Amino acid sequence: MPTQKGFLQAVSHTTTPSTNPIATLPTHISTPSSMTSSVEIQKGFLSSPEFAILGASKDETKIGSKLLQWYISHGKTITPAHPKEDVLGGIPTVRKLSDLASPQETSLSIVTPPKITLSAIQEAEKLRISSIWIQPGAEDAAVVEYIKNSDYLKTRTIYGGPCVLASGGDILKSSL
């Protein structure tokens, strides 16, 4: 059974790619020089011992909640972060990223409006979160610019698509 950890104070809200013009940007995955393909960095993200998600809510029809359930169904140790809810998907939440037990061993999925995403990646950078996967629609030009200007984030952040829900299962299967 997955365990809980933590994340950043933020409003839990998701956007859909159809309502977010940035979602039409081409996929970009910042990779360290030792990783030559997007699949390799995605595999690295999914091989973390722990995961956190920012953007899940009580509304199980929203993408963030579906993503939380995806991690649970794949046996991943997942911690939802939410500023108000104590439990999401049957798992205790944390209020802020700094509450994570092992940030440097945690991969973070972000499914929030871009303004919240920007503050989340700034906090993730300070805490040295191991990998970040910004789900489609959760970034804008300011988020992309911040990542590109951060030596730390540009080597471990996936943004501009694809979504873990669409790609994660196949990536996990190919890692076996």
N, C-alpha and C positions, 0 to 999 in steps of 0.2 A: 504494500500500500504506500503511495507517495506520502512524503512528509512535507511540513510547511517550513518556510523560511521568511523572506521579506522584501519590501520595496518602498519607494518614494512617495511622499505626500503628493497626491494629484487627484484630479477629478476623473473618475472612471467614465470614459465615453469613447465610443468608436465611431469611425467614419467609414463609409463604403467607398471603394474605388470609383464607383460611378459618380459620386458627388465630390470627389477630390481630384482636381486637374493634375496634381503632381503624380497621381497613380499611373498616368500614361507615360511617365518618364521611363527610359530603358532601365533594365535591371543593372544595378551596380553593386559589386561586392568588392570591398576593399580587402586586399589580400597581402600578407607578408610575402617577401620575395621567394620564400621557400614553398609557398602554395601557388600553384600555377593555374588551378581551375576553380570555378565557382563551386563545383561539386565538392572539392576538397575542403574548402572553408565551411561549407554547409555541413559536411561530415564532422568537421572539428567542432562546430557549434553543437551538434546533436550528440557528441560523445562526452560532453561535460557530465560530471557526477551529479550536478544540481542545476535546477532551472527556476527562474522567476518569471512572472508575467505581470505586466502593468497594462491594465485596460479591460480586465475581466469584470463582469458585473453580475448581479442577481438575475438579470434578463438572459435566460439561456438561449435566446434566439440571436443574440449579438455575437459577432465574430470573436471577441475576446473570451467570452465564455465557452464558445465552441473550441477555441484553441486550448483553453485550460483543460477541457475534457479530453482533447487529443493527447495531451501530455499524460494525463491520468491513465487513459486507455492503453498507452504504450509503456506503462510501468515506470515513468520518469518521476524522480523526486522533484516536485514542483511547489513553489510558494507563490500564491497570488498576493499582490500588493494592492491595497485599497485604503483610502483615507478614512472611510467610515464603517465599512463592513468588517465584522469579526471573522466571518466564515464565508467562503465562496466555493461552490462545488464540493462541499463537505470537508474542505481543508481550511484550517485557521490561516488568516491573513496576517500580514505585517503592515504597518502604516507607512514605512519609509525604507528606502534602499539600504540605508545604513544599519537597519535591523537584520539584514541577511547574516546568517551564521558564517558563511564562507564566500564573500563576494568574488574573490579571485578564482574560485572554482565553480562559479555560477554563470550559466548562459542566460541572457535576459531577452525575452520577447516583449516587444512594445507594440501595443495596439491602441494608441491614444491620438487625440488631435495633435497636430504638429507643435503647437505652442507648449503643450505638456511634454511632448517627445523631446524638445530642445532642453528643457530643464532636467529631464530624466537622463539624457546622455551626458550632460555636464556632471551630474551626480555620479553616474556610472564611471566616468573617466576618473574622478577623484578617488573612487573606491577601488578602481582597477578591476571592474567586472571583466570576466575572461572573454566573453563574446556577446555580441548584441545582434539581434535580428529584428529590424524595424519592419513591421508588416506593411503591405501596400496601403497607401493612403495616410500613413502615420507620419510622413515626412513632408517638408516643404523646402523651398530654396534655402531658408535660414538653417535648417537642420543639415542639409547636404553641405552647405558651406562650412558649418562648424566641424563636421566630420572630416572634410577634406583638409582643414587647417590644423587638425589634431594628429600629431604623430602617433599617439596612442590609439585613438579610435579608428583611424583610417586603415589600420592593419587587422582589425577584428570586427568590423561592422558590415552587416548585409543590409542593403536598403534598395528601394525602387522595385521590389518584387524579387522573386516569387514569394508566395506565402508558405509558411510551415505546413498549413493544412493541405495545400496542393502538392508540395514536394517532399515533405518530411518522411512519409511512409516509404517511398521509393528510396530515399537516401538511407534510411535505416536498413532496408532490405539489402541494399548494395554494400553495406558495411559488414554484413555477416560473413 
